[in-house]
Amino acid sequence: MNEKALAVFEGYKIRRIYDEEKEKWFFSVVDIIAALVQQPDHQTARNYWKVLKNRLKKEGSQTVTFCNRLKMIAEDGKMRFTDVADVETLLRIIQSVPSPKAEPIKLWLAKVGYERIQDIGDPARSLDRARDYWKQHGRSEKWIQQRMMGQETRNKLTDYWQDHEISKEEEYAFLTNLIHQEWSGISVRKHKDIKGLESQNLRDHMSEAELIFTALAELSTRQIAESVDATGLTENADAGKKGGRIAKKARLELEEKTGKNVVTGDNFLPSGNRGKIERKASPDDEDN
């Protein structure tokens, strides 16, 4: 099992892992239960599953026997054993839970499982879906190419982090924001505010220049980290600062030559919802 990921169903994070040999997704049962009963408290969802599991056993159901135990990242950031099940087993479990979300989550499970199997056989399918989505939303071919190249750069960086003791979601978020702050002079949240974004993906609303400098910062970070075998949060944060500063120097030079800010309020929101806040220079923009 070599691919770990988080999926999201109506705001609920679902831990999952893909078994290459069996060509199946295995999902955290407790996470599915939490989404079914609309219970954000993980301990309450865990207790619900414990009671349900015992009831199914007493009823002689074989469903529980098909659940495996695998290590997944827990709330405290540590790898802990938890019950997991494939889509077929989960569909049986869902039938035992009275919930208005039963049918929606069944459709969701079938969809994510089917798409992953298709993508394993033809990885270009997932790229084609993303390309079609951006085209439908008015992106140019040039922008799409830059967005996809930037995503590849991002994926290589996060793969490096995963292999070098970065595992918690907050650690990924911290490093991402640190790099962004270094190259742009503002945080990710501030950048979204400038563009008038709320829950939208910031990169999907970046200009070509913003995408290029983000990719340069992340490429530089990874190569610096690789050169010193950066491991853990502190060492990778140091690499992130250095990588971000490389892109910052390039940004400042470009802005000096063109007289234009790289970071702007421009976005791809529907007309009338454009970002209204202009970016102001930060003291951190001073080259040093």
Disulfide bonds with the S-S distance in Angstrom:
none
